[in-house]
Amino acid sequence: MTEKINIQLGRVQETLLLPLVARAKETHYKNPILNDTKAAELLNQLHVDQKKLLRNLSEIGILGLCYRALKMDEAIRDFLKKHPNGKILDIGAGLDTTYYRCDNGTALWYDLDLPDSLALRRQLLPPPNNRVTYIGKSMLDFSWIDDIGDISNGLFITIPGVLPYFKEEDVKMFLTTIAPKLKGAELMFDVISQFGKFFVDMRIKKAGMKEAHLEWGIMNPETVVKWSKHIELVRTIKMFEGSSTKIAKHVTTKLGMRFNRLLDMTQLFHLRFV
Ligand SMILES: C[S@@+](CC[C@H](N)C(=O)[O-])C[C@H]1O[C@@H](n2cnc3c(N)ncnc32)[C@H](O)[C@@H]1O
């Protein structure tokens, strides 16, 4: 048996394990909402306490992370139908496996993450071909815009599980800086309300990541749209919108799904830069 890889990452970077574990676990269930064999394969190579991570994520955490990936996949596939030679940029890529679920054979893919997270990605998931480029930088180092280059064939930016870890002023600075420079690009990211932050933060801490704090809480996308005349709302998706609670096995999860929808605890914002 090959030896498993130990992980040593910074306090926010190590949170990349949570969506990976969720996608891998869901894939093993009968009728999964997301099928991600690459995530399952990857997780097998890592020396991590899966039981502890899963216990604390709980069923609603697993479903929420998979629902987020599912909705982002749908948006990316739609984008690729209109822009088959477009570019997809995954910010805070971690060990995200979107490329393996959505690639159309012609698009160009960019995965950006902090140097230590990206080094782990490179070790476990080396770029599969020359259409995939890895960028080891902070998203706040805006030189990545030059790395992406020409976006006349379209650019879709996906930022799953990243912005809630930043303070609102940093998110504002980030979006208002890139919006006028990337006109025409679409982007999608997940957000948590102030109330939802409390619950999700508790799960992250219970999973052993005591130093990773959620910072940005928001409910109304108009707040973001008002930050810049270059930001337009395409749509919002409420967590679990369109999903039956039948996807959950436990009553507490079913209740949690309803509660989540009712209170807009977690949503996806789909924006366009104009
Ligand atoms: C919860 S993980 C999400 C990983 C991945 N997006 C997914 O859904 O599987 C958060 C990711 O954000 C990355 N990150 C944190 N700060 C960042 C920054 N300033 N620039 C780029 N990535 C960052 C971390 O390294 C980590 O990979």
The ligand as a Gaussian input file, in Angstrom:
#p B3LYP/6-31G(d) Opt

LIG

0 1
 C      -12.984000      26.072000       2.485000
 S      -11.600000      25.975000       1.415000
 C      -12.468000      25.798000      -0.135000
 C      -11.685000      24.985000      -1.133000
 C      -12.389000      24.797000      -2.493000
 N      -12.868000      26.044000      -3.014000
 C      -13.517000      23.788000      -2.396000
 O      -14.687000      24.182000      -2.387000
 O      -13.221000      22.582000      -2.336000
 C      -10.964000      27.644000       1.359000
 C       -9.826000      27.823000       0.348000
 O       -9.532000      29.224000       0.242000
 C       -8.136000      29.361000       0.083000
 N       -7.747000      30.738000       0.420000
 C       -7.748000      31.336000       1.634000
 N       -7.287000      32.595000       1.546000
 C       -7.005000      32.805000       0.236000
 C       -6.477000      33.911000      -0.501000
 N       -6.158000      35.060000       0.104000
 N       -6.308000      33.766000      -1.833000
 C       -6.620000      32.608000      -2.451000
 N       -7.114000      31.516000      -1.824000
 C       -7.299000      31.621000      -0.486000
 C       -7.586000      28.302000       1.039000
 O       -6.234000      28.029000       0.768000
 C       -8.524000      27.141000       0.755000
 O       -8.064000      26.334000      -0.301000

